[in-house]
């Protein structure tokens, strides 16, 4: 198996092939993650800060899970992530 060059890699990308619900869901989660980052930076109470970090980590896990599920076309994982 050979390593793909950049041009070959770009040629093999299929942008925009993800279902609309995936694009919207990831977009919403990214906005929430950014919001949480701002809140974490402003928070002075360590307990509240840790709770915000936990929420952020949960969203990051969903984004990662969706990436794996969609790229591998794992319908069972996709349905689990959809139902939350």
C-alpha positions, 0 to 999 in steps of 0.5 A: 500500500502506497502513501497518497500524495496531496493531489491524490488525497484531494482527489479522493475527498468527497466533500459535501457527501455527509448527510445534512443532519450530520453537517448541522449537528457538527456545526451546532456542537462546534458552536457549543464547544466554542461557547464552553471554551469561552465560559471555561476561560472566564470561570473562576470557580474550579468546580464549575470550570471542571463541570464545563470541561466535562460538558465540552469533553462530552461534545468532543466525544460525540463529534469524534464518534460521528466522524468515525461512524460516518467515515466507516459507514457504521449505521449502528453507531450512527443510530446510537449517536443520533439518539444520544 
